[in-house]
Amino acid sequence: MIFKTKKMKTRIKKYITLLIISLITISGTDGQMLLKNGVSASFGLGFSGSSHTIHSFNIGYQREISKALYIHAGYSNIHGSQSFKSLFGEAPKVNQYGEFGEGFQVYNDEQDYIFGRLIQVKSWELGLKKFIQLGSKLHMAGSISVVTSGISEIDIEGFTYDDNGNINYDEARPVYGTYNKISDKVGFELLYNLKDAVNIVSKVDYLSFESLIAFSLGTMVSF
């Protein structure tokens, strides 16, 4: 999913945040299946506003501070990529040595999958999570967090277009960058009690940095 305007991104963030705040203010769970503490781990897939396809790994800890209201902390490692073909509309043309531009080497014939962009995001988050019981074994939760991230990116610069609109790769080169970012994150999750203190968790998260949306599946153990 690509959000093309800042106005649209702001509107989506506003609506999601209002939904989360509404969930946090709702009482109506007896806390069954939810113990004082919980640890979780999950894997996810998703998209970002810059068209990266992302893969994520998340671990977290939560502790109850009021009835079904938890403070939670977590760590996420996100990898994202966008192929040269999806970025520029065509696979790069290589020379007899399997090279294109400056600093690029192709080791096989799968030119469609040459990366045009790569991103890695390592994030720590802290926030609140509110659970609502939907059934004897099912809960829904909404969360809102502050996230600090360390980002590493690789992009392509230096390519030009000729008069016919064809890409000239001769001076294309990889560009590297690292920086830090503080952003906000909102999420929804469904928790199904599998057995005793073991739960299956499916969730969707929206991170304002990169307008990143991730769908995850994992487990949570309560104690």
C-alpha positions in Angstrom: 0.0 0.0 0.0 1.4 3.4 -0.9 0.1 6.6 0.7 0.8 9.3 -1.9 0.2 12.5 0.1 1.1 13.7 3.5 -2.5 14.8 4.0 -3.7 11.2 3.5 -1.0 9.9 5.9 -2.0 12.4 8.6 -5.7 11.6 8.2 -5.1 7.8 8.5 -2.9 8.3 11.6 -5.6 10.5 13.2 -8.4 7.9 12.6 -6.3 5.0 13.9 -5.1 6.9 16.9 -8.7 7.8 17.8 -9.7 4.2 17.5 -6.9 3.2 19.9 -7.8 5.8 22.4 -11.4 4.6 22.3 -10.3 1.1 23.0 -8.1 2.2 25.9 -11.0 4.0 27.6 -13.3 1.0 27.2 -13.6 -1.4 30.2 -15.5 -4.7 29.8 -13.1 -7.6 30.2 -12.9 -9.8 33.2 -9.2 -10.4 32.6 -9.8 -14.1 32.1 -6.8 -15.7 30.2 -4.8 -12.5 30.8 -2.3 -12.8 33.6 -0.2 -10.1 35.1 2.7 -10.5 32.7 3.2 -11.6 29.2 6.1 -12.2 26.7 5.6 -12.5 23.0 7.4 -13.1 19.7 6.1 -12.8 16.2 7.1 -12.7 12.5 5.5 -10.4 10.0 5.2 -9.2 6.4 4.1 -5.9 5.1 4.6 -2.7 2.9 5.9 0.8 3.3 5.0 4.1 1.8 8.2 4.1 -0.3 7.1 0.7 -1.8 9.5 -1.5 0.1 8.3 -5.0 0.8 9.2 -5.6 4.4 9.8 -8.6 6.7 9.8 -8.2 10.5 10.7 -10.0 13.7 9.2 -8.7 17.0 9.6 -9.6 20.7 7.7 -7.9 23.5 6.9 -7.8 27.2 3.7 -6.5 28.8 2.7 -5.9 32.4 -0.8 -5.1 33.7 -1.1 -1.7 35.4 -4.9 -1.5 35.7 -7.8 -3.8 34.8 -6.9 -5.2 31.3 -4.7 -2.1 30.7 -1.0 -3.0 30.1 2.2 -1.1 29.7 4.2 -2.8 27.0 7.8 -2.6 25.6 9.2 -4.3 22.5 12.0 -4.7 20.0 11.6 -5.0 16.2 14.0 -5.8 13.5 12.6 -4.9 10.0 14.2 -5.6 6.6 12.7 -4.0 3.5 13.6 -4.2 -0.2 12.4 -3.0 -3.6 13.7 -4.6 -6.8 15.3 -2.5 -9.5 12.5 -3.6 -11.9 9.7 -2.5 -9.6 11.6 0.8 -9.0 12.5 1.8 -12.5 10.1 -0.3 -14.6 12.8 -2.6 -16.1 15.6 -4.9 -15.2 19.1 -3.4 -15.6 21.1 -4.2 -18.6 24.5 -5.7 -17.7 27.8 -6.0 -19.6 29.7 -9.2 -20.4 31.2 -9.1 -16.9 27.8 -9.1 -15.3 28.2 -5.5 -14.2 26.0 -2.4 -14.5 26.9 1.1 -13.4 29.6 1.8 -10.8 29.9 -0.7 -7.9 27.2 -3.1 -9.0 28.0 -6.8 -9.7 25.4 -9.3 -10.8 26.2 -12.9 -9.9 23.3 -14.7 -11.7 20.8 -14.1 -14.5 17.9 -13.1 -12.2 18.1 -9.5 -13.0 14.4 -8.8 -12.1 15.4 -9.4 -8.5 18.4 -7.0 -8.3 17.7 -4.7 -5.3 17.1 -1.1 -6.2 16.6 -0.2 -2.5 17.3 -1.8 0.8 16.3 -0.7 4.3 16.9 -2.1 7.8 15.1 -0.7 10.8 15.9 -1.7 14.4 13.3 -0.2 16.8 12.5 0.0 20.5 9.0 0.9 21.6 7.2 1.8 24.8 3.4 2.2 25.1 0.0 1.2 26.4 -2.2 -1.8 25.4 -5.9 -2.3 26.2 -7.6 -5.7 26.0 -11.3 -6.4 25.4 -12.7 -9.9 25.8 -14.7 -11.1 22.8 -15.3 -14.7 24.0 -14.2 -17.4 26.4 -10.9 -17.8 24.5 -10.7 -14.7 22.4 -9.5 -11.1 23.2 -9.0 -8.0 21.0 -6.4 -5.4 21.9 -5.4 -1.9 20.7 -2.1 -0.3 21.4 -0.3 3.0 21.0 3.5 3.5 21.3 6.4 5.8 21.0 9.2 4.2 18.8 12.8 5.1 18.5 14.5 3.5 15.4 18.0 3.2 14.0 17.7 3.1 10.1 20.2 1.9 7.5 19.4 2.4 3.8 20.9 1.7 0.5 19.6 3.5 -2.6 20.6 4.0 -6.2 21.7 7.4 -7.6 23.5 8.7 -10.7 21.4 7.0 -13.4 20.1 9.3 -16.3 17.6 9.0 -19.1 18.3 9.5 -22.8 16.0 11.4 -25.2 13.9 8.2 -25.8 13.3 7.7 -22.0 15.7 4.8 -21.7 17.8 4.5 -18.5 21.6 5.0 -18.8 23.2 2.9 -16.0 26.8 3.9 -16.7 27.2 6.2 -13.7 24.6 4.5 -11.4 26.1 3.9 -8.0 24.9 2.6 -4.6 24.4 5.3 -1.9 24.5 4.3 1.8 23.0 6.2 4.8 22.2 5.7 8.5 20.1 7.8 10.8 17.8 7.7 13.8 14.1 8.5 14.0 11.5 8.9 16.7 7.9 8.1 15.5 4.6 6.7 16.7 3.0 3.3 16.3 -0.5 2.1 16.6 -1.7 -1.5 16.4 -4.6 -4.0 16.7 -4.3 -7.6 17.6 -6.4 -10.7 18.2 -5.3 -13.1 20.9 -6.6 -16.7 21.0 -6.0 -18.9 24.0 -4.5 -22.1 22.8 -3.9 -23.9 26.1 -3.4 -22.6 29.6 -1.1 -19.6 29.5 -0.1 -20.1 25.8 -1.8 -17.8 23.2 -1.8 -17.3 19.5 -1.6 -13.7 18.4 -2.3 -12.1 15.0 -1.8 -8.4 14.6 -1.5 -5.4 12.3 0.7 -2.5 13.1 1.1 1.0 11.5 4.4 2.8 12.0 4.3 6.5 11.0 7.9 6.3 9.8 7.7 5.2 6.2 3.9 4.7 6.6 4.8 1.1 7.3 2.1 -1.5 7.7 3.0 -5.0 8.9 0.8 -8.1 9.4 2.2 -10.5 12.0 1.6 -13.9 13.5 3.1 -15.2 16.8 2.7 -16.4 20.3 2.3 -14.9 23.8 2.9 -16.7 27.1 1.2 -15.2 30.2 2.5 -15.7 33.7 
